[in-house]
Amino acid sequence: MHTVDLHTCAFYSDLYHNRAMKPQEKIAYLRSLQRHYPKKIRNTPPMQRLLHWLSASSSHQMIPYDDPRYPIALKRITNPPLILFCAGKLERLSQHSIAIVGSRYATTYGMEVAKTLATSLGQIDMSIISGLAKGIDTAAAQGAIETPGHTIAILGNGTDIYYPASNQALQRRIAQDGLVISEFWPGRRPHASQFPQRNRIISALSIATCVVEAAYPSGSLITARYALEQNKAVLAVPGPIFQRTHAGTHWLIQQGADLLQHPNDVLQVIAPYTPHCPRSIAQSIMWIVLQQPTRLDTLIDQLSLPQHVIQTTLLKLAQHQMVYYHRNYYQSSNTYRKVKKLYQYGL
């Protein structure tokens, strides 16, 4: 557990709730102090809530802007959060992450796409980031939670608040095996103005943002706009033209977003400008077969791993239709073959 003393908690409590200073001024003030905080304790209600939250679990951690553990990706955006309140495993931030967002009022088709996409990408140790809202976000988190990549939830309220209430068990599970993050003080209730603010963190921590199902206009399009401003890739899943919940994704495709029909579309899009730093055997294999069809003996030579390890990983990837075997070569899939027939939902 990373301990935080009372003086530090009191300092950040006062700074966070100081309405006379703008967010950028607070960050500039932190930089000037260089972690030499004023020694003063004010036992205020916000500080009591913070101490109660920190003491509730060893996985609860407060990460201010000047903390070495603060994500570099957030420091690069124009309006980074002053503090991150994290519940779970911080090492999840070191994994490659993909954002999956979409409508709260999703169709069965959209929910199935989000869950399948999250499960497949999670199998190659990609963390799935979402806002844990109803609909698409929930389906993505459910699909990723059981995978090696797990999931990261970015909240628009305090981490001790369960919103929506129906996701209480899921949020607890994510805090146990994945990571829950919020920039809002413990005890902060959800408010409409806070969710667009949350969306910039979702896109900043992700390599790419996948919009599965979204109306026009919608909060998911706000996340996509943040991603573009942050020079991140945006992909959109097509849907029935007669359903309003897909109007936003179709608009994104018209504006130049990449078409998303298969998890490998995400990997193809991020490959040119993302350093190939595999975090797992599955990722190593995918980066190879995405470039060209590859024989098993070639994979063994390039990866210098036992044959049974590579074959076991290939079997897992084939089960999730990331690769397929054809004429002695393993190739990356670009469409769902036989098992997943997404058109059964009316397409």
C-alpha positions in Angstrom: 0.0 0.0 0.0 1.3 3.5 -0.9 0.8 5.4 2.3 -0.3 9.1 2.4 0.3 11.1 5.6 -2.3 13.4 7.2 -0.5 16.6 6.1 -0.6 15.4 2.5 -4.2 14.5 2.6 -5.1 17.9 4.2 -3.1 19.8 1.6 -4.8 18.1 -1.3 -8.2 18.4 0.3 -7.7 22.2 0.6 -6.3 22.5 -2.9 -8.9 20.3 -4.6 -11.8 22.3 -3.0 -10.2 25.7 -3.5 -12.6 27.5 -5.9 -10.5 30.6 -6.1 -7.9 28.8 -8.2 -8.4 27.4 -11.7 -7.4 23.8 -12.5 -4.3 24.9 -14.5 -3.3 27.2 -11.6 -3.6 24.3 -9.1 -1.3 22.2 -11.3 1.2 25.0 -11.7 1.2 25.5 -7.9 1.9 21.8 -7.4 4.9 22.0 -9.8 6.3 25.0 -7.9 6.1 23.1 -4.6 8.0 20.1 -5.9 6.3 17.9 -3.3 7.3 20.0 -0.4 3.7 20.6 0.9 2.7 23.1 3.6 2.5 21.4 7.0 -1.1 22.2 8.1 -4.0 20.0 9.1 -7.6 21.1 8.7 -10.0 18.4 9.7 -12.8 19.2 7.2 -15.6 16.9 6.1 -14.0 16.3 2.6 -10.8 15.2 4.4 -12.7 12.9 6.6 -14.3 11.3 3.6 -10.9 10.9 1.9 -9.4 9.3 5.0 -12.4 7.0 5.3 -12.1 6.0 1.7 -8.3 5.4 1.8 -8.6 3.3 5.0 -11.4 1.2 3.5 -9.1 -0.9 1.4 -5.4 -1.3 0.7 -6.2 -1.0 -3.1 -7.6 2.5 -2.6 -5.0 5.1 -3.7 -4.9 8.8 -4.3 -2.5 9.8 -7.1 -2.0 13.6 -7.5 -0.6 15.2 -10.6 2.9 15.4 -9.1 3.0 11.8 -8.1 5.5 9.6 -10.1 2.7 7.1 -10.7 0.5 9.6 -12.4 0.0 8.4 -16.1 2.1 10.3 -18.6 -0.7 10.0 -21.1 -2.9 12.3 -19.0 -0.1 14.9 -18.5 -0.1 15.3 -22.3 -3.7 16.6 -22.6 -4.6 20.2 -22.2 -6.7 19.9 -19.0 -5.3 17.0 -17.0 -7.1 16.0 -13.7 -5.6 17.4 -10.5 -6.0 14.0 -8.7 -6.9 10.5 -9.6 -8.7 8.3 -7.1 -7.9 4.7 -7.9 -9.4 1.5 -6.6 -7.7 -1.7 -7.9 -4.5 -2.7 -9.5 -2.5 0.2 -10.9 -0.4 -2.1 -13.0 -3.4 -2.3 -15.4 -2.3 1.1 -16.6 0.9 -0.4 -18.0 -1.1 -2.5 -20.5 -2.1 -1.4 -23.9 -5.6 -0.1 -23.6 -8.6 0.2 -26.0 -11.7 2.3 -25.2 -15.1 0.8 -26.0 -17.9 3.3 -25.7 -21.5 3.6 -26.9 -25.2 4.2 -26.1 -26.8 3.7 -22.8 -29.9 2.5 -24.6 -28.1 -0.1 -26.7 -29.7 -2.7 -28.9 -29.1 -6.4 -28.5 -26.8 -6.2 -31.6 -24.7 -3.4 -30.0 -24.4 -5.2 -26.7 -23.3 -8.4 -28.4 -20.7 -6.6 -30.6 -19.3 -4.7 -27.5 -19.0 -7.8 -25.5 -17.4 -9.9 -28.3 -15.0 -7.1 -29.2 -13.9 -6.7 -25.6 -13.5 -10.4 -25.0 -11.4 -10.9 -28.1 -9.1 -7.9 -27.5 -8.8 -8.9 -23.8 -7.5 -12.3 -24.9 -4.4 -10.7 -26.2 -3.9 -8.7 -23.0 -5.4 -5.5 -24.2 -7.1 -3.6 -21.3 -10.6 -2.4 -22.1 -11.5 1.0 -20.9 -15.1 2.2 -20.5 -17.2 4.6 -18.5 -19.2 1.8 -16.9 -22.5 3.4 -17.9 -25.5 1.3 -18.8 -25.6 -0.4 -22.2 -22.4 -0.6 -24.3 -20.0 0.3 -21.5 -21.4 -2.4 -19.3 -21.3 -5.0 -22.0 -17.7 -4.2 -22.8 -16.7 -4.4 -19.1 -18.5 -7.7 -18.8 -16.7 -9.1 -21.8 -13.3 -8.0 -20.6 -13.4 -8.8 -16.9 -12.7 -12.5 -17.4 -9.8 -12.0 -19.9 -6.1 -11.6 -19.2 -6.4 -7.9 -20.2 -9.2 -7.2 -17.7 -10.9 -3.8 -17.7 -10.5 -0.3 -16.5 -13.6 1.8 -15.5 -13.5 5.6 -15.6 -16.3 7.0 -13.4 -18.2 10.3 -13.6 -18.6 10.3 -9.8 -16.7 9.2 -6.7 -15.3 5.7 -6.7 -17.3 4.9 -3.6 -20.6 5.7 -5.4 -22.2 3.0 -7.6 -23.8 4.4 -10.7 -25.8 3.0 -12.1 -26.8 1.0 -9.1 -27.3 -2.1 -11.2 -23.5 -2.2 -11.8 -22.6 -2.4 -8.1 -21.4 -6.0 -8.3 -19.6 -5.3 -11.6 -17.8 -2.2 -10.2 -16.7 -4.2 -7.1 -15.4 -7.0 -9.3 -13.4 -4.5 -11.5 -12.0 -2.9 -8.3 -10.8 -6.3 -7.3 -9.3 -7.6 -10.5 -9.0 -4.5 -12.7 -9.0 -0.8 -12.0 -11.6 1.9 -11.2 -10.5 5.5 -11.7 -12.2 8.8 -10.9 -11.0 12.4 -10.8 -13.9 13.2 -8.4 -13.6 13.3 -4.7 -15.0 10.4 -2.7 -18.7 10.9 -2.0 -19.3 13.0 -5.2 -22.6 12.1 -6.6 -23.1 11.7 -10.4 -24.1 14.8 -12.3 -24.7 15.3 -16.1 -21.9 17.8 -16.4 -19.4 15.4 -15.0 -19.7 12.7 -17.7 -18.3 14.7 -20.6 -15.5 15.7 -18.3 -14.8 12.0 -17.6 -14.7 11.2 -21.3 -11.4 13.0 -21.9 -9.7 10.5 -19.5 -11.2 7.5 -21.3 -9.7 8.6 -24.6 -6.4 9.8 -23.1 -5.6 6.5 -21.5 -6.5 4.5 -24.6 -4.5 3.8 -27.8 -7.8 3.9 -29.8 -11.4 4.6 -29.2 -14.1 2.2 -30.5 -17.6 3.6 -30.8 -19.9 0.6 -31.0 -23.4 2.2 -31.1 -24.2 5.9 -30.7 -26.9 8.3 -31.5 -26.3 11.8 -33.0 -25.5 13.8 -30.9 -24.3 11.7 -27.9 -21.7 11.5 -25.2 -19.9 8.8 -27.2 -19.2 11.3 -29.9 -17.7 13.6 -27.3 -15.3 10.9 -26.4 -14.5 10.4 -30.1 -13.8 14.2 -30.4 -11.5 14.1 -27.4 -9.7 11.2 -29.0 -9.2 13.1 -32.2 -7.9 16.1 -30.3 -5.5 13.9 -28.5 -4.3 12.4 -31.9 -5.8 9.0 -31.2 -7.4 6.6 -33.6 -11.2 6.4 -33.7 -13.1 3.4 -35.1 -16.9 3.0 -35.5 -19.1 -0.1 -35.9 -21.8 0.1 -38.6 -25.4 -0.8 -37.8 -28.9 -0.8 -39.3 -29.6 2.5 -41.1 -33.2 2.6 -39.7 -32.1 2.7 -36.0 -31.3 6.1 -34.5 -28.9 4.6 -32.1 -26.5 4.0 -35.0 -26.7 7.5 -36.5 -23.7 8.7 -34.6 -21.4 5.8 -35.6 -22.4 6.2 -39.3 -21.7 10.0 -39.0 -18.2 9.1 -37.6 -17.5 6.8 -40.6 -18.6 9.6 -43.0 -16.2 11.9 -41.2 -13.3 9.5 -41.7 -13.4 7.2 -38.7 -12.1 3.7 -39.5 -14.7 1.0 -40.1 -14.8 -1.6 -37.3 -16.1 -5.0 -38.2 -13.6 -7.2 -36.4 -11.1 -6.9 -33.4 -8.2 -7.2 -35.9 -9.4 -3.9 -37.5 -8.3 -2.2 -34.3 -4.9 -3.8 -34.4 -4.4 -2.9 -38.0 -5.3 0.7 -37.3 -3.0 1.2 -34.3 -0.1 -0.9 -35.8 1.5 1.9 -38.0 2.0 4.4 -35.2 2.0 2.3 -32.0 5.4 0.8 -31.0 5.2 -3.0 -31.2 6.0 -3.6 -27.5 4.2 -6.9 -26.9 3.0 -7.4 -23.4 2.2 -11.1 -23.9 2.8 -14.1 -26.1 -0.7 -13.6 -27.7 0.2 -10.0 -28.7 3.6 -11.1 -30.1 1.8 -13.6 -32.3 -0.8 -11.2 -33.5 1.8 -8.5 -34.4 3.5 -11.2 -36.6 0.5 -12.7 -38.4 -1.0 -9.2 -39.0 1.9 -8.5 -41.3 1.7 -11.7 -43.3 0.5 -15.3 -43.2 3.0 -17.2 -41.1 3.9 -20.9 -40.6 4.2 -22.5 -37.2 7.9 -23.1 -37.4 8.5 -19.5 -38.3 6.6 -18.4 -35.2 8.7 -20.8 -33.1 11.9 -19.4 -34.6 10.9 -15.7 -34.2 9.6 -16.0 -30.7 12.1 -18.5 -29.4 9.4 -20.3 -27.4 8.4 -24.0 -27.0 6.1 -25.3 -29.6 3.4 -26.3 -27.2 3.2 -22.8 -25.7 2.7 -21.2 -29.1 0.2 -23.8 -30.2 -1.8 -23.4 -27.0 -1.9 -19.6 -27.6 -2.8 -20.1 -31.3 -5.7 -22.3 -30.3 -7.0 -19.7 -27.9 -6.7 -17.0 -30.6 -8.5 -19.3 -33.1 -11.3 -19.9 -30.7 -11.9 -16.1 -30.5 -11.5 -15.9 -34.3 -8.4 -13.6 -34.2 -6.5 -16.1 -36.4 -7.3 -19.0 -38.6 -5.3 -21.8 -40.2 -5.2 -22.2 -44.0 -2.8 -24.3 -46.1 -0.1 -24.6 -43.4 -0.2 -20.9 -42.6 -1.7 -18.9 -39.7 -3.5 -15.8 -40.9 -5.2 -12.9 -39.2 -9.0 -12.9 -39.5 -10.8 -9.9 -40.9 -14.3 -11.1 -40.5 -16.3 -13.5 -38.3 -16.3 -17.0 -39.8 -19.2 -19.4 -39.2 -19.6 -19.1 -35.5 -20.4 -15.4 -35.0 -23.2 -14.4 -37.3 -23.9 -10.9 -36.2 -26.5 -10.4 -38.9 -28.9 -12.6 -36.9 -29.9 -9.5 -35.0 -31.6 -8.0 -38.0 -28.8 -6.8 -40.3 
